[in-house]
Each structure stands twice: as C-alpha cells, then as structure tokens.
C-alpha cells in the first residue's frame, strides 16, 4: 500500500465519508403516511432528480444512465453512463453531468464535465476528462459549481477555479437564475452567495441530506430521516413541513401551479410529489 494515497483515493474517501455519516443517521424509523403505490423507478440507484416546471418533464440520473420518467414506464435516454453528478442549465434540453462511462460508452473514465444540448441523447466532453468525477454538481447564474474531492467553480465549464471550502458536500443545490448555492453536510447547511466561491454555515439550519431550489428564493431540504424542510429566502432560514416515508435518494423542486413550490422525491418505494409545500406526499402518478 503506498505511503501517500492517490488523488482518486482521496476524492472517493472524502465523498464516501460524507455519505457514510448521512447513511448512519438515516436509520431511524419513519412514521409518516405510507407512499405505497408510488410510481416505480427504472433504477434502484438514483443519483439525481430533475423536474422541468414548464414542460413537466421528469428525469432521473442513475447508475444505469439517464431516464425520462415523465410517463410510466420510464424511457432510457442516451448511452449508459453512471451519472454521479447531474445539473440542469437555463436553456431547454441543456444539462451538465459527470461520473463514469458505462458499457456502451466510449468516454474517458472519469467523465469529467460533459454536456448535452438534446436532453441527454448525446453528450460532448467539456473539461477535466480523466480527472474529475463530480459527485456533487450544480449550475448558477454565473456558471457551475462541482465537488470532486475539491470544491471547484467555473464560469464556462472549461476552466476551473479552486474554491475555499473545508467540507465535503453530499449535495450541491443551485439555480440558473441565482448565484446562491447550498451545500449539505453532516454538520449542517453551508451557503454561498457568490456562485460557490466562498461559503458560510447557516446558523440554526437543520441537518439535511438533500436540497433543491424551485426558483431563486424557494428551496426544499430533506433530512436523513425523511423530515422535510422548506425555505423562502434562499436557504437562510428553514421551517419544518412534513415527512417522506421510505428512503430518499434524490429530490427536486419546481414552481407549482398556485405559486408555491412542488417538491419531488425519488425514494426506494418510487417517485412521490408534494403539491402543498412538503406537508404531504403522494405517488407522482396521482399528482
């Protein structure tokens, strides 16, 4: 065993440590109403969930590739890449991703940052191929923020700047209309207002594992035990809403038809959605 671990080992260790701490704290029982009947997911290993509030499209980024689950059953989109990081851009059909190539992919390992402009059918290599596996990835008004063992920011996706962050995030949550970014950690929520370049802990914030923005101000968070929190001020303050039954793997938020955000969750039971600000959840097919 080498005296100094490789860069790849350090990256995986930092990310695994954050994930392990959250996993251990997720073992408490859930007593919320059952989500039996939730629409089944095409993969048991979900990394990210994306919902388009205008088109209603729902995408799952998984270990087995990208799936469009707007309709049930879901439809696989593009090559089988393990999409560890996945983030929507402002324009329709434009997404960024990272992870590892699958069996039918000819991309380098790790993928670095890749981009699609056709909803995931094809991908182009942008930067850091063979170097970075961004387990946490998000977009902002000013560019991208990713974590591959080091927090990095980019204004164009091609050149990256190292940001000052002394923590390993489980999730990075941003929005193409804002430069506010949230990072979930076992010690609490970290917040950046300059597109991920500098960070500060959010005082009195709950410990949440998953976070997502519906717009520039409204955000949702889910704790390891499924407790749901919402914020109306970009993550500066949080209030308890409800609880999700089952193990949550990813969440998304979108602007609802009546002004309040809808909160979506990919769980081990399937896809569920809340249309009342996280108070109650039901199978997505019934939304």
C-alpha positions in Angstrom: 0.0 0.0 0.0 1.5 3.4 -1.0 2.5 5.8 1.8 0.6 8.6 0.1 -2.9 7.8 -1.3 -3.7 8.7 -4.8 -5.8 11.7 -5.8 -8.6 9.3 -6.8 -8.5 7.6 -3.4 -8.6 11.0 -1.6 -11.6 12.0 -3.7 -13.5 8.9 -3.1 -12.7 8.9 0.6 -13.9 12.5 1.1 -17.2 11.8 -0.7 -17.7 8.4 1.0 -17.2 9.9 4.4 -19.9 12.4 3.9 -22.3 9.8 2.5 -21.5 7.3 5.3 -22.3 9.8 8.0 -25.7 10.6 6.4 -26.4 6.9 5.9 -25.8 6.1 9.6 -28.1 8.9 10.7 -30.8 7.7 8.3 -31.6 4.5 10.2 -34.3 6.0 12.5 -37.8 4.7 11.8 -40.2 6.7 9.6 -43.8 7.1 10.8 -45.2 9.3 8.1 -48.1 8.2 5.9 -47.1 5.4 3.5 -46.2 6.1 -0.1 -47.3 2.6 -1.2 -48.3 2.8 -4.9 -45.6 5.4 -5.8 -44.6 5.1 -9.4 -41.8 2.5 -9.7 -38.4 3.8 -10.7 -36.3 2.2 -13.6 -33.2 2.1 -11.4 -32.6 1.2 -7.8 -29.5 3.5 -7.7 -30.6 7.1 -8.3 -28.1 10.0 -8.1 -30.1 13.0 -9.1 -33.7 14.0 -10.0 -34.6 16.9 -12.3 -38.0 18.4 -13.0 -38.9 21.0 -15.6 -41.8 23.1 -14.2 -42.7 24.4 -17.7 -42.8 21.1 -19.7 -43.4 18.7 -16.7 -40.5 16.5 -17.8 -39.0 14.4 -15.0 -35.5 13.0 -15.4 -33.6 10.5 -13.3 -29.8 10.4 -13.4 -28.8 6.9 -12.3 -26.1 4.3 -12.1 -27.5 2.8 -15.3 -27.8 6.1 -17.2 -30.5 8.8 -17.8 -34.2 8.0 -17.7 -37.2 10.1 -18.7 -39.9 9.1 -16.2 -42.4 11.7 -17.2 -44.6 8.8 -18.2 -44.7 5.4 -16.6 -42.9 3.2 -17.5 -39.8 5.3 -17.9 -37.7 5.5 -21.1 -33.9 5.3 -21.2 -32.2 8.3 -22.8 -28.8 8.1 -24.5 -25.8 6.0 -23.5 -25.4 4.0 -20.3 -23.2 6.3 -18.3 -23.1 6.3 -14.5 -24.2 9.9 -13.9 -23.0 10.7 -10.4 -23.4 14.5 -10.9 -26.3 16.0 -12.9 -27.5 19.6 -13.3 -29.9 21.4 -15.5 -28.9 24.6 -17.3 -31.2 27.5 -18.1 -31.9 26.5 -21.7 -34.4 23.7 -22.6 -32.7 20.3 -23.1 -29.3 21.5 -21.8 -27.7 19.5 -18.9 -24.3 19.0 -17.4 -23.1 15.7 -15.9 -20.2 13.8 -14.5 -19.4 10.3 -13.4 -18.1 7.2 -15.1 -18.6 5.7 -18.6 -20.9 2.7 -19.0 -20.5 -0.4 -21.0 -21.8 1.2 -24.3 -19.9 4.5 -23.8 -16.5 5.4 -25.3 -15.9 8.3 -23.0 -12.9 8.5 -20.7 -13.0 7.5 -17.0 -13.9 9.5 -15.1 -16.1 11.5 -17.4 -15.0 15.0 -16.2 -17.6 17.5 -17.1 -19.9 16.6 -20.0 -22.8 18.5 -21.6 -25.9 17.7 -23.6 -28.0 20.1 -25.6 -30.5 17.5 -26.8 -31.9 16.3 -23.5 -29.3 13.6 -22.9 -29.4 11.7 -26.2 -25.8 12.8 -27.0 -23.0 14.2 -24.8 -20.0 16.3 -25.6 -16.8 16.4 -23.5 -16.2 19.8 -22.0 -13.4 19.6 -19.5 -11.4 17.6 -16.9 -11.8 14.3 -18.8 -10.0 11.5 -17.0 -9.5 13.9 -14.0 -12.8 14.7 -12.2 -15.8 12.7 -11.1 -18.1 15.5 -9.8 -20.3 13.6 -7.3 -21.9 16.9 -6.5 -22.6 19.3 -9.3 -24.9 22.3 -9.8 -25.5 25.4 -12.0 -25.7 29.0 -11.1 -26.4 32.3 -12.8 -22.6 32.7 -13.1 -21.6 29.2 -14.2 -21.1 25.8 -12.4 -20.0 24.5 -9.0 -18.7 21.0 -8.6 -17.1 18.8 -6.0 -14.7 16.1 -6.9 -12.8 16.0 -3.6 -12.1 19.7 -4.1 -14.7 22.4 -4.4 -14.4 24.0 -7.9 -16.2 26.8 -9.7 -16.3 27.6 -13.4 -17.8 30.4 -15.5 -17.7 28.5 -18.8 -17.3 24.8 -17.8 -13.9 24.7 -19.4 -11.6 26.4 -16.9 -12.0 25.8 -13.2 -11.1 27.7 -10.0 -10.5 26.1 -6.6 -12.9 27.5 -4.0 -12.3 27.8 -0.3 -14.4 25.1 1.3 -13.3 23.0 4.2 -16.1 20.4 3.9 -17.3 17.6 1.7 -20.9 18.2 0.5 -23.3 15.4 0.0 -25.4 17.6 -2.4 -24.8 21.0 -4.0 -28.1 22.9 -4.8 -28.1 25.9 -7.1 -30.3 27.6 -9.6 -29.6 29.1 -13.1 -31.4 32.3 -12.0 -29.3 32.9 -8.9 -25.7 32.8 -7.5 -26.9 31.3 -4.2 -25.7 27.7 -3.7 -26.5 25.4 -0.8 -24.2 22.5 0.3 -25.5 19.8 2.6 -23.1 18.3 5.2 -23.4 16.2 8.3 -22.7 19.3 10.4 -25.4 21.5 8.8 -26.1 23.6 5.7 -23.3 25.7 4.1 -24.4 28.6 1.9 -22.7 30.6 -0.8 -24.0 33.8 -2.4 -21.2 34.2 -4.9 -21.7 31.1 -7.1 -19.7 28.7 -4.8 -16.5 30.7 -4.4 -16.9 31.4 -0.7 -19.0 29.7 1.9 -20.6 30.3 5.4 -22.5 27.9 7.6 -26.2 28.7 8.0 -26.9 29.4 11.7 -29.6 27.2 13.3 -30.2 25.3 10.0 -31.4 21.7 10.2 -29.1 18.9 9.2 -30.4 18.0 5.7 -29.0 15.4 3.3 -30.8 16.6 0.1 -31.6 20.1 -1.1 -33.1 21.7 -4.2 -34.2 25.1 -5.5 -37.6 25.6 -7.1 -36.6 29.2 -8.1 -34.1 31.8 -6.9 -35.7 32.0 -3.4 -37.8 28.9 -2.7 -35.8 25.8 -1.6 -36.6 22.4 -0.1 -34.5 20.1 2.1 -34.9 16.6 3.3 -33.2 15.2 6.5 -31.7 11.7 6.7 -34.9 10.5 8.4 -37.2 11.9 5.7 -38.2 15.1 7.6 -38.9 17.9 5.0 -37.9 21.5 5.5 -38.6 24.5 3.3 -37.0 27.9 2.9 -38.4 31.0 1.2 -35.3 33.1 1.5 -32.7 31.2 -0.4 -31.8 28.8 2.4 -31.1 31.5 5.1 -33.9 30.1 7.3 -35.9 26.9 7.3 -39.2 25.7 8.7 -40.4 22.1 9.2 -43.1 21.0 6.7 -43.8 17.2 6.7 -42.1 13.9 6.3 -41.4 11.4 3.5 -41.9 7.7 4.0 -39.2 5.4 2.7 -35.5 6.0 2.0 -35.0 9.2 -0.1 -32.3 9.0 -2.9 -32.8 12.4 -4.5 -35.1 15.4 -4.6 -36.1 18.2 -6.9 -38.3 21.2 -6.6 -40.3 23.1 -9.2 -42.7 26.0 -9.3 -46.2 24.9 -8.7 -49.4 26.0 -10.5 -50.6 28.0 -7.5 -47.3 29.9 -6.7 -45.9 27.5 -4.1 -43.2 25.0 -4.9 -43.8 21.4 -5.7 -41.3 19.0 -4.1 -40.4 15.7 -5.7 -38.6 12.8 -4.2 -37.1 9.6 -5.7 -37.5 7.0 -2.9 -36.9 3.3 -2.6 -40.7 3.0 -3.0 -40.8 5.1 -6.1 -41.4 8.7 -7.2 -43.5 10.9 -4.9 -44.5 14.5 -5.0 -45.9 17.2 -2.7 -48.1 20.0 -4.1 -48.6 21.6 -0.7 -45.1 22.8 0.1 -43.9 19.5 1.6 -46.7 18.9 4.1 -48.0 15.7 2.4 -46.7 13.5 -0.4 -48.4 11.2 -2.8 -47.4 9.0 -5.7 -46.4 11.1 -8.7 -48.8 9.4 -11.0 -51.6 10.8 -8.7 -50.4 14.4 -8.8 
